[in-house]
Amino acid sequence: MPAPPKAQILPFVQAAASKAGFTGENISDLSDVIADSVAQALSIFQAQAKALPGIPAVVAPPPAAPVGSTVGPGMLMPPPAGGPDKASIKPIVDSLFSAKGFTGENISDLADVIAEGIAQGISLFTVMVKVAPGIPIAGGVTAAPGTLI
């Protein structure tokens, strides 16, 4: 399943900006930058996300082929190895701001805040979400994708 694209994220960003009372001629562009930044970061996360080794499993004893399934939850690898961190997200935000023509002495600071927020969200996700038990094992390795809980 692909990460949600900007088009799916944008309405939520626009609603949040409206609810917070943000107005102005560039609020649409700012919302677009935030939504696009989140979408790109989630796409990178999807490509880099990994389950840490060590998921408990039960397998058939020798001499049978090692088959069975995982019986306990697994953990996700946190960024930067298991997803993008602030250092890899900030250049995305900076380039999107530049493409929209945003300038000013604090635009880099705003990009920093957005990148940090996205990175912290991904980091918290990797800590709080687990890989569900029940992944089939064949030949001593997992044989199918797992789901998250």
N, C-alpha and C positions, 0 to 999 in steps of 0.2 A: 504494500500500500504506500503510495507516495505521500510525502509531507504536504500539508495544506498549502495551496498557492496563495499569492498575494490577494487575489480576488476573493478568496474565502475569508481572509483575515481582515481586510480593509473595512468591511461594515462594522466589525467590533471596535476597531480603532476609532473610526468616525463617531460611533455611539459614545465611546468613552470620552473622547474630546468634547463632544457636545454636552454630555452630562457634567463634565468638569467646568463648563462655561468658556471653553477656548473658542475664540472667534478671530476673525481677521482674514485678509485677502489670501494669505498663504497657508491657512489651516488645512486646506485640502492637500496641498503639496507636502506638508509636514506629516499628515496622516498617511499619505502614500509612501513616504520614506520609512516611517515606522513599520507599516504593514509589509513592505518589501524586505526590510531588514530582518524582520521576524521570519518571513517565509524562506529567505535564503539561509538563515541560521538553522532553521528546522530541517531544511534540505541537507545541509552539511551534517547535522546531527544524525539524520537518518542514514547517511552514507557511512558515518564513523561509529555509530553505536555498536557496542559489543557487550556480551555477557562475560563477566569475570569467570575464570576457571574455578572449579570447586563445587559445582552443583551436586548435591548428594544424589546417588542413583542406586538402583538395585538391578543387578544383572544376573543372568543364569550362570551357575557355577561351571567350571571346566568339567568335562571336556566339551560341553556344548559351546556354540559360538556365543560370544558375549552380547546378549540381547536383553533388553529390559526397558526401563524408563527412569527418568529423574523422579525423585520422591520428595524433594524439598525445593524451596524457592532459591533462585539464584540472584545475584546482584549485578547491576550494570556498572560498567567501567565509567568513572567520572571523567569530565574533560580535564586536560586537553587530549588525552588518548582516546576517550570515548565520545568525543563531540567537540564542538567549537568552544573556545574560551573567549574572554574579552579581547585578547590580543588579535584573534583571527576574525572577530566580528566587527571591531571598530573600523578597519579599512573599508568594509562593505558600507557601513553607515556614512563614513566620510565621502565615499565616491557617490553615493546616492544623493547626499546633500549637495555636492558639487554639481551633479547632473541637473538638479532642480534649480540651481542658481542661488542657493543659500550662501550668504557671506556674513561676516561679522566677527568681532573679536572673541565671541563666546560660542561660535558654532562648533568648534572642536570639543568644547566642554559638553555641549548638548549631545554630540555624537558619542562622547565618552559615557554619559549617563544612560543613553539608549543601549549601547553595547553592553554595559555592565548589567543592566536590568535583564536583557535577553540571556546573557551568560549565566547569571545567577538563577534564572528560571530553569535553564537546561541543567545546571548543576544540581539544583534541588530535585528535579525530576529524576535524575540518575540515582540519587540517594534514597528517594522515597518509593520509587516503583521497583518492583521485583519481577524476575522471570518466573512464570508459573510452573509448578511441578507438572509432570506428565509428558515431558518431551521423550519420544521414543529413542531408544539406543539400539544400534545394530553394529556389530563389529567393534564394539567398545567406544563408539563415538555417537553423538547425537545424529539422528537420521531424519529429522524434520524440524521446521522452525518452531520456536516456542512463542507463547503469548505472554503479555505483560499483565501483572496484577497490581 
